Amino acid sequence: TVGTSDWIVEVWIYLTTLDNDSYQAIIAQWGNSESYQFLWDTNTSNARWRLGLSDIGNLTWNDAGMTANEWHFLQLVKSGTTYQIWRNGTQVGTDTIQSGTIKDSGRPLHVGSTEGGSNNDLYQWNGYLSNLRIRIGTSLTKSSVPTTPLTADSDTKLLTCQSNRFVDNSTSGHTISINSAPKVVPFSPFAP
């Protein structure tokens, strides 16, 4: 459970297309009134990052510099009431809200899609995700753009998309279930 804690979502992303008029989810726990989703949104006239929070609404940050067919290191940071998005070490946007929590909806956490009706995956990621790490704690610091695979620390709650199989490399050891047809491929920002 995240609640009002500070947190950082870090992930290497590689879009194979920027697709107009689409949503592409990185992570989501969606499906009822206590939900959230973090996605790439080209469903408007602006290409942007979008964080949807059920009790807050949508936070959006335009990112005209996003490109396809190359790796980008993305960090979504919540510190107190401030939310920031960073791409390749450069801040893309920031928002401050007065209150709100990320609640555990009891739904599964989806990586690379968000849950639709009848457990169908929606907003599938068009490309690759590598080294997805979620850290929750206090006094978290945003790291620089890594040159080696991410590692777990005591604040790491999920570390995945970095092995030759679907596994959580954090000390939490979450079981990962596969939906749709994701594949593990030997392609990462460290071994292109």
SVG drawing of the C-alpha trace seen along z (x, -y; Angstrom):
<svg xmlns="http://www.w3.org/2000/svg" viewBox="-16 -23 43 40">
<polyline fill="none" stroke="black" stroke-width="0.4" points="0.0,0.0 1.4,-3.4 -1.0,-5.7 0.5,-9.2 4.1,-7.9 6.8,-9.3 7.6,-7.1 9.6,-6.8 8.7,-4.7 11.8,-4.2 11.8,-2.4 13.7,-2.3 11.2,-2.6 11.4,-2.0 8.5,-2.9 8.4,-1.2 5.8,-3.8 4.5,-7.0 0.9,-6.1 -1.5,-9.0 -4.8,-8.6 -3.7,-6.0 -2.9,-5.3 0.0,-3.1 0.3,-2.1 3.5,-1.5 1.8,-0.5 -1.7,-0.5 -3.9,0.8 -7.2,-0.1 -10.8,1.0 -12.7,-0.6 -12.9,-3.8 -9.5,-3.3 -7.2,-3.1 -4.2,-4.7 -2.5,-4.4 0.7,-5.9 0.7,-6.0 1.9,-7.7 -1.1,-9.6 -1.3,-10.6 -5.1,-10.7 -5.1,-14.5 -3.3,-17.1 -0.3,-16.9 1.9,-13.9 2.1,-13.7 2.6,-11.6 -0.5,-11.1 -0.9,-9.9 -4.5,-9.1 -5.4,-9.0 -9.0,-8.0 -9.4,-10.5 -7.3,-13.3 -7.9,-13.2 -5.4,-13.3 -2.0,-15.0 -0.5,-15.5 2.8,-16.7 3.4,-17.5 6.6,-15.9 7.1,-16.9 10.7,-15.6 9.7,-11.9 11.0,-9.8 10.4,-6.2 13.1,-3.6 15.5,-4.5 15.8,-3.9 14.7,-6.6 15.0,-6.5 11.8,-7.6 11.2,-8.6 7.9,-9.5 8.6,-11.0 6.1,-11.9 7.6,-13.9 5.1,-15.3 2.5,-17.0 4.7,-17.4 4.7,-15.1 7.5,-15.3 8.3,-13.5 11.9,-13.1 13.1,-11.7 16.8,-11.0 17.7,-13.1 15.8,-16.2 12.6,-17.3 9.7,-17.2 7.0,-18.5 5.9,-19.1 2.5,-19.5 1.6,-20.2 -1.6,-19.0 -3.0,-19.6 -4.0,-16.1 -4.6,-12.6 -3.5,-9.1 -2.8,-6.1 -4.9,-3.4 -4.7,0.4 -7.7,1.2 -7.2,4.9 -6.8,5.3 -3.6,6.8 -0.8,4.4 -0.4,4.4 2.9,3.7 2.7,2.7 -1.2,2.5 -4.1,1.5 -7.1,3.8 -10.3,3.5 -13.6,5.2 -13.5,9.0 -9.7,8.8 -8.9,7.9 -5.7,5.9 -6.1,2.4 -3.7,-0.3 -0.9,2.2 2.6,0.8 4.0,0.7 7.6,1.5 9.9,2.6 10.1,2.0 13.3,2.7 14.4,2.4 11.1,1.3 11.6,0.4 9.1,-1.0 10.5,-2.4 8.3,-3.6 9.6,-5.3 10.8,-8.5 13.7,-10.7 13.9,-9.1 16.3,-10.6 16.0,-10.6 18.9,-8.8 20.9,-9.9 20.5,-8.0 21.9,-4.6 24.6,-2.9 24.0,0.5 20.9,2.5 18.9,1.2 19.3,2.9 17.0,3.3 17.4,1.4 15.4,1.5 12.7,-0.9 12.3,1.2 8.9,2.9 9.1,4.1 12.0,4.7 11.2,6.5 11.7,6.5 15.4,7.2 15.8,11.0 15.5,13.8 12.1,14.6 9.2,12.7 10.3,12.3 10.3,9.7 14.0,9.1 13.0,7.1 13.0,8.6 9.2,8.5 9.3,11.4 5.9,10.8 4.5,13.5 4.2,12.3 1.3,13.7 1.4,13.3 -1.6,11.9 -1.7,11.4 1.5,12.4 4.5,10.5 7.9,11.8 11.3,11.7 13.9,10.7 17.6,10.1 17.3,6.3 17.9,3.6 19.5,0.2 22.6,2.0 22.7,4.7 21.1,3.3"/>
</svg>
